[in-house]
Amino acid sequence: MNKVIVEKECSCFKKSDLQNNLVFDSKDKALIKALRMKDKMNQEFCRKHDFLVHEKDGDFIISFAPNNGNEFVCCGKGCCD
């Protein structure tokens, strides 16, 4: 079993329809889901953070770092106040 784990749930994640601690029966399925989630988070969230995927012990961890390279753009979901 392989998991997709969001390391820290930012306010945009908490307000989204995404789920944490997903479990998959294959590593490939977990990786595909993690990459899709990361892309969605980077495209649709407020852009205060850059989301990254890394593997740890067969699980895929989505972590974030402050976004220092792009202009801050609010997603309009009320999480940036």
MMTF fields as JSON, N, C-alpha, C and O atoms, coordinates in Angstrom:
{
  "mmtfVersion": "1.0.0",
  "mmtfProducer": "UNKNOWN",
  "numBonds": 323,
  "numAtoms": 324,
  "numGroups": 81,
  "numChains": 1,
  "numModels": 1,
  "chainsPerModel": [1],
  "groupsPerChain": [81],
  "chainIdList": ["A"],
  "bondAtomList": [4, 2, 8, 6, 12, 10, 16, 14, 20, 18, 24, 22, 28, 26, 32, 30, 36, 34, 40, 38, 44, 42, 48, 46, 52, 50, 56, 54, 60, 58, 64, 62, 68, 66, 72, 70, 76, 74, 80, 78, 84, 82, 88, 86, 92, 90, 96, 94, 100, 98, 104, 102, 108, 106, 112, 110, 116, 114, 120, 118, 124, 122, 128, 126, 132, 130, 136, 134, 140, 138, 144, 142, 148, 146, 152, 150, 156, 154, 160, 158, 164, 162, 168, 166, 172, 170, 176, 174, 180, 178, 184, 182, 188, 186, 192, 190, 196, 194, 200, 198, 204, 202, 208, 206, 212, 210, 216, 214, 220, 218, 224, 222, 228, 226, 232, 230, 236, 234, 240, 238, 244, 242, 248, 246, 252, 250, 256, 254, 260, 258, 264, 262, 268, 266, 272, 270, 276, 274, 280, 278, 284, 282, 288, 286, 292, 290, 296, 294, 300, 298, 304, 302, 308, 306, 312, 310, 316, 314, 320, 318],
  "bondOrderList": [1, 1, 1, 1, 1, 1, 1, 1, 1, 1, 1, 1, 1, 1, 1, 1, 1, 1, 1, 1, 1, 1, 1, 1, 1, 1, 1, 1, 1, 1, 1, 1, 1, 1, 1, 1, 1, 1, 1, 1, 1, 1, 1, 1, 1, 1, 1, 1, 1, 1, 1, 1, 1, 1, 1, 1, 1, 1, 1, 1, 1, 1, 1, 1, 1, 1, 1, 1, 1, 1, 1, 1, 1, 1, 1, 1, 1, 1, 1, 1],
  "groupList": [{"groupName": "MET", "atomNameList": ["N", "CA", "C", "O"], "elementList": ["N", "C", "C", "O"], "formalChargeList": [0, 0, 0, 0], "bondAtomList": [1, 0, 2, 1, 3, 2], "bondOrderList": [1, 1, 2], "singleLetterCode": "M", "chemCompType": "L-PEPTIDE LINKING"}, {"groupName": "ASN", "atomNameList": ["N", "CA", "C", "O"], "elementList": ["N", "C", "C", "O"], "formalChargeList": [0, 0, 0, 0], "bondAtomList": [1, 0, 2, 1, 3, 2], "bondOrderList": [1, 1, 2], "singleLetterCode": "N", "chemCompType": "L-PEPTIDE LINKING"}, {"groupName": "LYS", "atomNameList": ["N", "CA", "C", "O"], "elementList": ["N", "C", "C", "O"], "formalChargeList": [0, 0, 0, 0], "bondAtomList": [1, 0, 2, 1, 3, 2], "bondOrderList": [1, 1, 2], "singleLetterCode": "K", "chemCompType": "L-PEPTIDE LINKING"}, {"groupName": "VAL", "atomNameList": ["N", "CA", "C", "O"], "elementList": ["N", "C", "C", "O"], "formalChargeList": [0, 0, 0, 0], "bondAtomList": [1, 0, 2, 1, 3, 2], "bondOrderList": [1, 1, 2], "singleLetterCode": "V", "chemCompType": "L-PEPTIDE LINKING"}, {"groupName": "ILE", "atomNameList": ["N", "CA", "C", "O"], "elementList": ["N", "C", "C", "O"], "formalChargeList": [0, 0, 0, 0], "bondAtomList": [1, 0, 2, 1, 3, 2], "bondOrderList": [1, 1, 2], "singleLetterCode": "I", "chemCompType": "L-PEPTIDE LINKING"}, {"groupName": "GLU", "atomNameList": ["N", "CA", "C", "O"], "elementList": ["N", "C", "C", "O"], "formalChargeList": [0, 0, 0, 0], "bondAtomList": [1, 0, 2, 1, 3, 2], "bondOrderList": [1, 1, 2], "singleLetterCode": "E", "chemCompType": "L-PEPTIDE LINKING"}, {"groupName": "CYS", "atomNameList": ["N", "CA", "C", "O"], "elementList": ["N", "C", "C", "O"], "formalChargeList": [0, 0, 0, 0], "bondAtomList": [1, 0, 2, 1, 3, 2], "bondOrderList": [1, 1, 2], "singleLetterCode": "C", "chemCompType": "L-PEPTIDE LINKING"}, {"groupName": "SER", "atomNameList": ["N", "CA", "C", "O"], "elementList": ["N", "C", "C", "O"], "formalChargeList": [0, 0, 0, 0], "bondAtomList": [1, 0, 2, 1, 3, 2], "bondOrderList": [1, 1, 2], "singleLetterCode": "S", "chemCompType": "L-PEPTIDE LINKING"}, {"groupName": "PHE", "atomNameList": ["N", "CA", "C", "O"], "elementList": ["N", "C", "C", "O"], "formalChargeList": [0, 0, 0, 0], "bondAtomList": [1, 0, 2, 1, 3, 2], "bondOrderList": [1, 1, 2], "singleLetterCode": "F", "chemCompType": "L-PEPTIDE LINKING"}, {"groupName": "ASP", "atomNameList": ["N", "CA", "C", "O"], "elementList": ["N", "C", "C", "O"], "formalChargeList": [0, 0, 0, 0], "bondAtomList": [1, 0, 2, 1, 3, 2], "bondOrderList": [1, 1, 2], "singleLetterCode": "D", "chemCompType": "L-PEPTIDE LINKING"}, {"groupName": "LEU", "atomNameList": ["N", "CA", "C", "O"], "elementList": ["N", "C", "C", "O"], "formalChargeList": [0, 0, 0, 0], "bondAtomList": [1, 0, 2, 1, 3, 2], "bondOrderList": [1, 1, 2], "singleLetterCode": "L", "chemCompType": "L-PEPTIDE LINKING"}, {"groupName": "GLN", "atomNameList": ["N", "CA", "C", "O"], "elementList": ["N", "C", "C", "O"], "formalChargeList": [0, 0, 0, 0], "bondAtomList": [1, 0, 2, 1, 3, 2], "bondOrderList": [1, 1, 2], "singleLetterCode": "Q", "chemCompType": "L-PEPTIDE LINKING"}, {"groupName": "ALA", "atomNameList": ["N", "CA", "C", "O"], "elementList": ["N", "C", "C", "O"], "formalChargeList": [0, 0, 0, 0], "bondAtomList": [1, 0, 2, 1, 3, 2], "bondOrderList": [1, 1, 2], "singleLetterCode": "A", "chemCompType": "L-PEPTIDE LINKING"}, {"groupName": "ARG", "atomNameList": ["N", "CA", "C", "O"], "elementList": ["N", "C", "C", "O"], "formalChargeList": [0, 0, 0, 0], "bondAtomList": [1, 0, 2, 1, 3, 2], "bondOrderList": [1, 1, 2], "singleLetterCode": "R", "chemCompType": "L-PEPTIDE LINKING"}, {"groupName": "HIS", "atomNameList": ["N", "CA", "C", "O"], "elementList": ["N", "C", "C", "O"], "formalChargeList": [0, 0, 0, 0], "bondAtomList": [1, 0, 2, 1, 3, 2], "bondOrderList": [1, 1, 2], "singleLetterCode": "H", "chemCompType": "L-PEPTIDE LINKING"}, {"groupName": "GLY", "atomNameList": ["N", "CA", "C", "O"], "elementList": ["N", "C", "C", "O"], "formalChargeList": [0, 0, 0, 0], "bondAtomList": [1, 0, 2, 1, 3, 2], "bondOrderList": [1, 1, 2], "singleLetterCode": "G", "chemCompType": "PEPTIDE LINKING"}, {"groupName": "PRO", "atomNameList": ["N", "CA", "C", "O"], "elementList": ["N", "C", "C", "O"], "formalChargeList": [0, 0, 0, 0], "bondAtomList": [1, 0, 2, 1, 3, 2], "bondOrderList": [1, 1, 2], "singleLetterCode": "P", "chemCompType": "L-PEPTIDE LINKING"}],
  "groupTypeList": [0, 1, 2, 3, 4, 3, 5, 2, 5, 6, 7, 6, 8, 2, 2, 7, 9, 10, 11, 1, 1, 10, 3, 8, 9, 7, 2, 9, 2, 12, 10, 4, 2, 12, 10, 13, 0, 2, 9, 2, 0, 1, 11, 5, 8, 6, 13, 2, 14, 9, 8, 10, 3, 14, 5, 2, 9, 15, 9, 8, 4, 4, 7, 8, 12, 16, 1, 1, 15, 1, 5, 8, 3, 6, 6, 15, 2, 15, 6, 6, 9],
  "groupIdList": [1, 2, 3, 4, 5, 6, 7, 8, 9, 10, 11, 12, 13, 14, 15, 16, 17, 18, 19, 20, 21, 22, 23, 24, 25, 26, 27, 28, 29, 30, 31, 32, 33, 34, 35, 36, 37, 38, 39, 40, 41, 42, 43, 44, 45, 46, 47, 48, 49, 50, 51, 52, 53, 54, 55, 56, 57, 58, 59, 60, 61, 62, 63, 64, 65, 66, 67, 68, 69, 70, 71, 72, 73, 74, 75, 76, 77, 78, 79, 80, 81],
  "secStructList": [7, 3, 3, 3, 3, 3, 1, 1, 7, 7, 2, 2, 2, 2, 2, 1, 1, 7, 7, 1, 1, 3, 3, 3, 1, 1, 2, 2, 2, 2, 2, 2, 2, 2, 2, 2, 2, 2, 2, 2, 2, 2, 2, 2, 1, 7, 1, 1, 3, 3, 3, 3, 3, 3, 3, 3, 6, 6, 3, 3, 3, 3, 3, 3, 3, 3, 7, 7, 1, 1, 7, 7, 7, 7, 7, 1, 1, 1, 7, 7, 7],
  "xCoordList": [0.841, 0.0, 0.888, 1.889, 0.49, 1.222, 0.265, -0.91, 0.788, -0.039, 0.372, 1.508, -0.604, -0.348, -0.69, -1.825, 0.324, 0.184, 0.505, 1.566, -0.405, -0.137, 0.486, -0.157, 1.753, 2.542, 1.93, 1.775, 1.589, 0.953, -0.232, -0.089, -1.382, -2.589, -2.734, -3.068, -2.479, -2.666, -4.166, -4.983, -4.512, -5.938, -6.619, -7.796, -5.915, -6.521, -6.836, -7.88, -5.935, -6.184, -7.404, -8.254, -7.485, -8.607, -9.946, -10.972, -9.933, -11.169, -11.45, -12.504, -10.524, -10.698, -11.442, -11.762, -11.706, -12.34, -11.31, -11.68, -10.03, -8.97, -8.932, -9.309, -8.47, -8.376, -6.924, -6.099, -6.629, -5.291, -5.254, -6.293, -4.044, -3.8, -4.547, -5.211, -4.426, -5.05, -4.189, -2.962, -4.824, -4.116, -4.406, -5.553, -3.347, -3.454, -2.803, -1.895, -3.28, -2.755, -1.511, -0.919, -1.113, 0.129, 0.865, 0.267, 2.157, 3.009, 2.721, 2.729, 2.469, 2.186, 0.916, 0.894, -0.144, -1.394, -1.213, -1.763, -0.444, -0.184, 0.602, 0.295, 1.607, 2.414, 1.572, 1.667, 0.761, -0.099, -1.023, -1.166, -1.648, -2.555, -1.806, -2.293, -0.625, 0.166, 0.535, 0.448, 0.944, 1.324, 0.118, 0.228, -1.026, -2.246, -2.674, -3.057, -2.605, -2.944, -2.001, -2.442, -0.706, 0.295, 0.027, 0.074, -0.252, -0.525, -1.774, -1.775, -2.827, -4.06, -3.805, -4.279, -3.069, -2.777, -1.952, -2.211, -0.968, -0.138, -0.916, -0.614, -1.909, -2.668, -3.852, -4.167, -4.514, -5.782, -5.721, -6.603, -4.707, -4.621, -4.061, -3.715, -3.968, -3.657, -2.231, -1.912, -1.399, -0.004, 0.907, 1.962, 0.506, 1.421, 2.534, 3.614, 2.263, 3.2, 3.441, 2.603, 4.594, 4.885, 4.781, 5.392, 4.022, 3.837, 4.756, 4.926, 5.34, 6.309, 5.941, 5.306, 6.337, 6.117, 7.471, 8.36, 7.616, 8.802, 8.394, 7.367, 9.214, 8.919, 9.664, 10.826, 8.986, 9.604, 9.028, 7.829, 9.876, 9.475, 8.29, 7.413, 8.254, 7.186, 5.935, 5.015, 5.876, 4.743, 5.148, 6.335, 4.155, 4.417, 3.911, 2.732, 4.834, 4.569, 4.461, 5.342, 3.366, 3.211, 3.547, 2.873, 4.591, 5.024, 4.974, 4.758, 5.175, 5.182, 6.259, 6.745, 6.606, 7.555, 6.961, 6.166, 7.331, 6.828, 7.172, 8.262, 6.251, 6.452, 7.083, 6.403, 8.371, 9.087, 9.307, 9.746, 9.006, 9.302, 8.142, 8.359, 6.913, 5.758, 4.976, 5.007, 4.289, 3.442, 2.271, 1.68, 1.946, 0.832, -0.478, -0.753, -1.279, -2.58, -3.594, -3.486, -4.571, -5.575, -6.533, -6.952, -6.871, -7.783, -9.242, -10.119, -9.523, -10.872, -11.678, -12.888, -11.041, -11.747, -11.733, -12.201, -11.208, -11.224, -10.112, -10.15, -9.128, -8.064, -6.86, -5.939, -6.85, -5.674, -5.765, -4.85, -6.848, -7.057, -6.15, -6.201],
  "yCoordList": [-1.181, 0.0, 1.246, 1.324, 2.204, 3.455, 4.605, 4.564, 5.621, 6.755, 8.036, 8.195, 8.949, 10.332, 11.151, 11.146, 11.857, 12.59, 14.063, 14.399, 14.926, 16.363, 16.69, 16.587, 17.084, 17.27, 18.298, 18.036, 19.447, 20.507, 21.021, 21.402, 21.03, 21.49, 22.998, 23.488, 23.725, 25.174, 25.477, 24.579, 26.72, 27.076, 26.818, 26.458, 26.991, 26.695, 25.204, 24.827, 24.363, 22.917, 22.561, 21.782, 23.124, 22.819, 23.227, 22.604, 24.265, 24.739, 24.065, 24.284, 23.262, 22.6, 21.276, 20.858, 20.635, 19.32, 18.19, 17.018, 18.527, 17.521, 16.832, 17.412, 15.585, 14.813, 14.468, 14.373, 14.283, 13.929, 12.441, 11.814, 11.888, 10.506, 9.491, 8.589, 9.655, 8.721, 7.465, 7.547, 6.312, 5.032, 4.379, 4.336, 3.869, 3.242, 1.864, 1.605, 0.986, -0.37, -0.498, -1.574, 0.594, 0.555, 1.885, 2.941, 1.794, 2.978, 3.929, 5.149, 3.363, 4.191, 5.012, 6.199, 4.385, 5.105, 6.22, 7.31, 5.944, 6.955, 8.126, 9.285, 7.826, 8.885, 9.746, 10.973, 9.121, 9.882, 10.806, 11.977, 10.299, 11.121, 12.265, 13.395, 11.988, 13.032, 14.139, 15.319, 13.768, 14.779, 15.595, 16.806, 14.947, 15.684, 16.643, 17.781, 16.179, 17.056, 18.235, 19.373, 17.979, 19.052, 20.083, 21.286, 19.615, 20.537, 21.37, 22.582, 20.727, 21.448, 22.489, 23.621, 22.119, 23.034, 24.218, 25.354, 23.973, 25.064, 25.974, 27.164, 25.437, 26.233, 26.963, 28.083, 26.34, 26.883, 27.555, 28.346, 27.257, 27.861, 29.272, 29.702, 29.994, 31.427, 31.777, 32.955, 30.81, 30.979, 31.599, 32.142, 31.517, 31.899, 30.866, 31.169, 29.629, 28.519, 27.844, 27.891, 27.222, 26.312, 24.907, 24.61, 24.043, 22.683, 21.745, 21.875, 20.81, 19.859, 18.46, 18.278, 17.459, 16.059, 15.391, 15.544, 14.651, 13.814, 12.468, 12.346, 11.473, 10.124, 9.837, 10.213, 9.17, 8.757, 7.402, 7.276, 6.4, 5.042, 4.52, 3.855, 4.812, 4.322, 5.168, 4.904, 6.177, 7.097, 8.388, 8.683, 9.149, 10.411, 11.553, 11.629, 12.427, 13.536, 14.826, 15.147, 15.553, 16.873, 17.899, 17.993, 18.653, 19.666, 21.027, 21.117, 22.066, 23.39, 24.266, 24.043, 25.272, 26.302, 27.635, 27.689, 28.714, 30.03, 30.305, 29.971, 30.905, 31.247, 32.636, 33.646, 32.67, 33.941, 34.445, 35.579, 33.615, 33.995, 34.606, 35.351, 34.312, 34.803, 35.82, 35.831, 36.657, 37.649, 36.953, 36.027, 37.387, 36.832, 37.135, 38.281, 36.096, 36.236, 35.513, 34.305, 36.237, 35.626, 34.787, 35.195, 33.61, 32.709, 33.118, 32.61, 34.027, 34.478, 33.62, 33.812, 32.664, 31.743, 32.202, 31.475, 33.389, 33.917, 33.414, 33.648, 32.732, 32.156, 33.096, 32.814, 34.18, 35.042, 36.259, 37.082, 36.371, 37.559, 37.557, 38.483],
  "zCoordList": [0.0, 0.0, 0.0, 0.712, -0.813, -0.915, -0.623, -0.987, 0.036, 0.456, -0.256, -0.704, -0.342, -0.719, 0.516, 0.994, 1.024, 2.279, 2.044, 1.517, 2.433, 2.416, 3.768, 4.812, 3.72, 4.944, 5.89, 7.083, 5.364, 6.158, 5.36, 4.198, 5.973, 5.292, 5.454, 6.532, 4.376, 4.407, 4.369, 4.166, 4.562, 4.596, 3.255, 3.231, 2.147, 0.843, 0.726, 0.194, 1.22, 1.165, 2.0, 1.569, 3.178, 4.068, 3.457, 3.729, 2.637, 2.018, 0.672, 0.075, 0.205, -1.089, -0.925, 0.188, -2.044, -2.016, -1.994, -2.063, -1.899, -1.861, -0.505, 0.514, -0.508, 0.719, 1.009, 0.1, 2.284, 2.741, 3.092, 3.302, 3.152, 3.572, 2.713, 3.225, 1.409, 0.479, 0.369, 0.417, 0.223, 0.149, -1.199, -1.643, -1.848, -3.157, -3.134, -2.344, -4.009, -4.046, -4.921, -5.005, -5.572, -6.353, -6.239, -6.028, -6.383, -6.307, -7.478, -7.312, -8.646, -9.818, -9.642, -9.966, -9.129, -8.898, -7.875, -8.031, -6.833, -5.808, -6.391, -6.112, -7.193, -7.803, -8.736, -8.703, -9.556, -10.481, -9.701, -10.052, -8.655, -7.84, -7.175, -7.161, -6.621, -5.962, -6.935, -6.597, -8.136, -9.129, -9.577, -9.766, -9.747, -10.127, -9.02, -9.288, -7.786, -6.662, -6.593, -6.429, -6.715, -6.67, -7.758, -7.502, -8.964, -10.069, -9.789, -10.004, -9.312, -8.99, -7.908, -8.012, -6.884, -5.786, -6.277, -5.88, -7.13, -7.65, -8.594, -8.686, -9.294, -10.253, -9.629, -10.03, -8.649, -8.165, -6.794, -6.458, -6.007, -4.684, -4.813, -5.913, -3.706, -3.707, -4.127, -4.29, -4.297, -4.749, -3.694, -4.021, -2.447, -1.372, -1.242, -0.734, -1.71, -1.571, -2.912, -3.813, -3.022, -4.126, -3.559, -2.532, -4.206, -3.734, -4.5, -5.713, -3.788, -4.332, -3.892, -2.853, -4.683, -4.325, -4.159, -4.996, -3.072, -2.914, -2.33, -1.663, -2.592, -2.133, -0.84, -0.682, 0.078, 1.335, 1.712, 1.964, 1.749, 2.145, 1.337, 1.889, 0.043, -0.821, -0.822, -1.597, 0.026, 0.058, -0.648, -0.79, -1.088, -1.763, -0.89, -0.544, -0.55, 0.36, -0.459, -1.257, -0.246, -0.856, 0.221, 1.246, -0.033, 0.929, 0.239, -0.97, 1.013, 0.409, 1.014, 2.123, 0.231, 0.646, 0.23, -0.709, 0.913, 0.501, -0.951, -1.414, -1.656, -3.054, -3.108, -2.926, -3.355, -3.394, -4.812, -5.005, -5.807, -7.179, -7.935, -8.892, -7.534, -8.287, -7.473, -6.242, -8.193, -7.542, -6.852, -7.408, -5.672, -4.908, -5.633, -5.987, -5.848, -6.484, -5.626, -5.412, -5.139, -4.278, -5.119, -6.202, -4.599, -5.31, -5.105, -5.803, -4.161, -3.924, -3.003, -2.885, -2.334, -1.441, 0.01, 0.886, 0.283, 1.63, 2.533, 3.741, 1.979, 2.808, 2.927, 3.694, 2.201, 2.148, 3.047, 3.085, 3.758, 4.606, 5.821, 6.631]
}
